[in-house]
Amino acid sequence: MLDLQTETPISLSDAAKLLPAGRGGKGPYISTLLRWIVDGSKGPDGEVVRLEALRAGKRWITSKEALHRFMKRLTPQFGVEPALSLSQEPAEALA
């Protein structure tokens, strides 16, 4: 949960500027961040992950820390669960 007393609040415009450029050399639009807040994005395990934000009047506010948590939850954690060996069939791996 976003905590404005302990985190660095930023506007969606400032949050978009913190993210690297994508295709075409442009960063994400503010509407993309708003979609992450309202609808979320599909995480590595299939669950919906939402960007934490608060509404202040007509404006949305998030934080640098919330942006970091959002990206971290979307990033697969390799090495946490054993992966299938290329020499194993899926049925063999489960046995």
C-alpha positions in Angstrom: 0.0 0.0 0.0 1.2 3.4 -0.9 2.3 5.4 2.2 2.9 9.1 1.5 4.5 9.6 4.9 7.4 7.3 4.2 7.5 7.2 0.4 8.5 9.8 -2.3 5.2 11.0 -3.9 5.4 11.7 -7.7 2.9 12.5 -10.4 2.2 10.1 -13.2 4.0 12.4 -15.5 7.1 12.2 -13.4 6.8 8.4 -13.0 6.6 8.0 -16.8 9.9 10.0 -17.1 11.6 7.6 -14.7 11.0 4.6 -17.0 13.3 3.8 -19.9 12.3 4.5 -23.5 10.6 1.7 -25.4 9.9 1.2 -29.1 10.4 4.3 -31.1 12.7 5.8 -28.4 9.8 7.2 -26.3 8.8 6.5 -22.8 5.4 5.2 -21.7 2.4 7.6 -22.0 0.6 8.7 -18.8 -2.4 6.7 -20.0 -0.2 3.6 -19.8 0.5 4.2 -16.1 -3.2 5.0 -15.5 -4.0 1.6 -17.1 -1.5 -0.1 -14.8 -3.3 1.6 -11.8 -6.9 0.7 -12.9 -6.6 -2.5 -14.9 -3.1 -3.8 -13.8 -0.8 -5.9 -15.8 -0.4 -9.6 -16.0 2.4 -10.9 -13.7 4.7 -13.9 -14.4 2.4 -16.3 -12.5 -0.8 -15.0 -14.3 -2.0 -12.8 -11.5 -3.0 -9.2 -12.1 -0.5 -6.7 -10.7 -1.5 -3.1 -10.2 0.6 0.0 -9.7 -0.2 1.5 -6.3 -1.5 5.0 -6.5 -3.8 7.4 -4.6 -6.3 9.9 -6.0 -5.8 13.5 -4.9 -8.7 15.5 -6.4 -8.5 15.0 -10.1 -4.9 13.8 -10.0 -3.3 10.5 -9.4 -0.2 10.2 -7.3 2.1 7.3 -7.0 5.6 6.9 -5.6 9.1 5.9 -6.7 8.9 3.0 -4.3 5.5 1.9 -5.6 6.9 2.0 -9.2 9.8 -0.2 -8.0 7.5 -2.7 -6.3 5.3 -2.8 -9.4 8.2 -3.6 -11.7 9.6 -6.1 -9.2 6.3 -8.0 -9.0 6.2 -8.2 -12.8 9.7 -9.6 -13.1 9.9 -13.4 -13.1 12.1 -14.7 -10.3 14.4 -17.1 -12.1 16.0 -19.9 -10.0 13.3 -19.8 -7.3 11.6 -23.0 -8.6 13.6 -25.6 -10.4 13.1 -25.4 -14.2 12.6 -28.4 -16.4 15.7 -29.9 -17.8 15.9 -29.9 -21.6 16.5 -33.7 -21.5 13.3 -34.4 -19.4 9.8 -34.8 -20.7 7.2 -32.9 -18.7 5.8 -36.2 -17.2 9.3 -37.3 -16.0 9.9 -33.9 -14.3 6.7 -34.3 -12.3 7.4 -37.9 -11.2 
